[in-house]
């Protein structure tokens, strides 16, 4: 009986949320305009009623969806970024083997890089510009953005690029996905966003109750994070969880600022970029010591980066994709080095690869190890030591010796526990937390109970909490996941891109259609019903909280009448002269179906 009442309540709530669709149901019948196909990634987290909503809303524009093709990545790839370009030298429409609209979720980096998805050539550059977007102003701004070395210019160019994408709509962005952490109410100065990106500064954390912080996660050594505890340490964390202790232990030349998220010198004192951009001179701070008390020298930095380029080391579980970007490192004196780069130093690096990292500073963000400790181990045991767990047969804690704010005091892979204490030789202000524990706690309920009852201070986003999971000592922290859901448009489509088959017959008419589609979609509704409030309506493909996000832009307003006006601007005689007696029964039936689908969706969570 309780379940029946709960279901009735849920249906009532959803219908109240969706009531604008009923109230604004257009009593005028629309003429058919054209037909298209929707290609969508088969996402397990997408609302079951999503496709039905798309059908109903595009009908308001006279657009008939011939098929909603829910496909996996391999099926989507052959129609988009891996289209063979045999029968056509471009990506054609869906009926011809390409796509019309493709719905995808994209994971971006903190430094948003539009160079791959919206590159500066009309046809697919390495198939990545599958939208086939071409805009001269965008190309010019993109070129300046690519060579930018100043964060102020970087932000200006990004703002200009976002405004162009917002106006031209090669992709119609629907929502930004969020992550949810659970925090103890006593915790402060804990930036969950930077923490989720493994770019955090643990020395700033505070706990008003005690001086210890317990961070829990749901992964184990045989699950998703199967390489948990195998460091591949300073170069590239094999697992998301390993990145937590690695970032606390290893000092790097540069790090993310806690406020601006921009890169600032860390172990570096200052730096100079030569006029060509191919060389950068770095002066080290003179007060840096490793966690064993030894002084940091330029030789340690060079040795670290020489390892970065070693082919044998790159054959570990995750190959290192950065080795070709630094051609050489030269020691000038004990505190000075010169880095020679494959590409000019800029805000954006090597856009024609599949890297998600695009900042030159990212190359200077690797943890530094001590040459005098590690080199003898490599000479004796070979590069296999980088595949072994710390404190194993051949290595003790030599690979864990660095110059970050903390050091490892306990590394117990058997019970999945790591313990960190302050590095007494660290050059910065003394950390406010005297002990950090990283523990495994199974299941969402286990994570929630641990924080609620004060047994843990931070529960990871991968428990997939709900915003209402609060109580006791628990509070939620909702941050950007740097993930977007977008409708990518084939910009060579005869209606959506080139506009040649529209009554007006121009690309401008095609843009009116794209604007109409953007206005006919109720993003707030999609977020509320399909994402449990875990997302926010999107503006462009650049996710909020990424560097350079334009706070002045607002999502396209949901307005069916305005959307229909845009269709008429494209030349379509959309509204029939004789009003129909269409009632809201069909809409109501659809909403009830969507409500039931929503309930089923929540039960599966």
DATANOR-V523331 format. One record per residue. BURIAL is # if it has 9 or more other C-alpha atoms within 8 Angstrom, else .. Layout:
BEGIN
BURIAL, BURIAL
END
This chain:
BEGIN
., ., ., ., ., ., #, ., ., #, #, ., ., #, #, ., #, #, ., ., ., #, ., ., ., ., #, #, #, #, #, #, #, ., ., #, #, #, #, #, #, ., ., ., ., ., #, #, #, #, ., ., ., #, #, ., #, #, #, #, #, #, #, #, #, ., ., #, ., ., #, ., ., ., ., #, #, #, #, #, #, ., #, ., ., ., ., ., ., ., #, #, #, #, ., ., #, #, #, #, #, #, #, #, #, ., ., #, #, #, #, #, #, ., #, #, #, #, #, #, #, #, #, #, #, ., #, #, #, #, #, #, #, #, ., ., ., #, #, ., #, #, ., #, #, #, #, #, #, ., #, ., #, #, #, #, #, #, #, #, #, #, #, #, #, #, ., ., #, #, #, #, #, #, #, #, #, #, #, #, #, #, #, #, ., #, #, #, ., #, ., #, ., #, #, ., ., #, #, #, ., #, #, #, #, #, #, ., ., ., #, #, #, #, #, #, #, #, #, #, #, ., ., ., #, #, ., #, ., #, #, #, #, #, #, #, #, #, #, #, #, #, #, #, #, #, #, #, #, #, #, #, #, #, #, #, #, #, ., ., ., ., #, ., #, #, #, #, #, ., #, ., #, #, ., ., #, #, #, #, #, #, #, #, #, ., ., #, #, #, #, ., ., ., ., #, #, #, #, #, #, #, #, #, #, #, ., #, #, #, ., ., #, #, #, #, ., ., ., #, ., #, #, ., ., #, #, ., #, ., #, ., ., ., #, #, #, #, #, #, #, #, #, #, #, #, #, #, #, ., #, ., ., ., ., ., ., #, #, #, #, #, ., #, #, #, #, #, #, #, #, ., #, #, ., ., #, #, ., ., #, ., #, ., #, #, #, #, ., #, #, ., ., ., #, #, ., ., #, #, #, #, #, #, #, #, #, #, ., ., #, ., ., ., ., #, #, #, #, #, #, #, #, ., #, #, ., ., ., ., #, #, #, #, #, #, #, #, #, #, #, #, ., #, ., #, #, #, ., #, #, #, #, #, ., #, #, #, #, #, #, ., #, ., #, ., #, ., #, #, ., ., #, #, #, #, #, #, #, #, ., #, #, #, #, #, #, #, #, #, #, #, #, #, #, #, #, #, #, #, ., #, ., #, #, #, #, ., #, #, #, #, #, #, #, #, #, #, #, #, #, #, #, ., #, #, #, #, #, #, #, #, #, #, #, #, #, #, #, #, #, #, #, ., ., #, #, #, #, ., ., ., ., ., ., ., ., #, ., #, ., #, #, #, #, #, #, #, #, #, #, #, ., #, ., #, ., ., ., ., ., ., ., ., ., ., #, #, ., #, #, #, #, #, #, #, #, #, #, ., #, ., ., ., .
END
